[in-house]
């Protein structure tokens, strides 16, 4: 066998698990657009190429994500069972000043991978909504912690400088509607109620704490919803 043949055989083996799990492939609404996407994955299995052609030829948004995240997607096909887990783990370790960009990149990758697993029939509806909800849950948690950290750094929270722990400040977020039921879909809004335990603070510190939590919540909302270059 030639080296190229050996490499192709190795690749076919690598992608076998994902390829063999595909249950159905969408038909491209615009075959030309679909072929344009699939050409970038010519060294992958036929099933994966057909899936990407069907998806890219039917959804301009997903086509743009496949093209934008092509390098990541190729690596994801190597490790289909852990690619999202690793992405969320990496997101959890991002510094606060880089969080806005990291959240948006992660959202692209979560949406793309979830859509591919959804449209191919690899994931059930419950798995789709669970993964979208878990990403939203993590995003809210990280954004709120970043907002609280900003207030702490500015000495706006009435607590000692050596005891800052965002999980012990008494503020918490309730997810309502679809997020609360683990039923988020691709375009769902998230409805949140933010509360804090005023018993965590001395009476004279109540209004300062309340103001700090309001500003932290505004920061959280901005990190989650502002439109940026990313």
C-alpha positions, 0 to 999 in steps of 0.5 A: 500500500502507498502512504496515501492509501494507508493514511486514508485507511487510518482516517476511515477507521478514525471516523468510523464511529461517527459515520456508522452512527449516522441515521439519516442525512438531510437533502440539500436545498441548494446542492451547489452550496452543499458541495462547496462545504463538502469539498473541504472534507474530501478526505473524510468518509462519504457519510460525513461528506454527504451529511455536511453537504446536506446541512451546508446546502440547507442552512446558510448559518450552519454553512458559515459555521462549518467553514469558520470552524473547519479546523475544530470540526475536523478534530471533533470528528476524531473525538465525537464523544468528548469534543463538547466536554473538552470545549466546555472544560476549556471555557471554564478556565478562560480568564474573565477579560477573555470571556466574552470572546470565548463564550461566543466561540463556544456557542458557535461550536456547541450549536454546530456540533449539536445540529450535526448530531441532531440532523444526522439522528445521532442524538435524540431530542432529549440529548439536543435540548440537554446539551443546549441547556447545559451550555446555557447554564455554564455560560450564565454561571461564568458570566455572573462570576465575572460580574461579581469579580469585577465588583469585588475588584472595585471594592463594591462588595461589603466583604473582606478582601481575603474571603471572596468566593462567588458561590458564597455571596448569597446571590443565585439565579433561577432559570425559568421556562425552557431553560428551567425544564432543560428544554432549550432549543437553538433559538430559545431566549433564556428567562432568568430571575436573580435573587440574593440573600440579604441575611448574608450582610449586615443591615448597614451594608444591604444597599451597597450589596444590592447595588453591587449585585445589580451591577454584576447582573448587568455585567452578566447580561452584557457578556451573554447578549451583546453583539460583538465582532465574534 
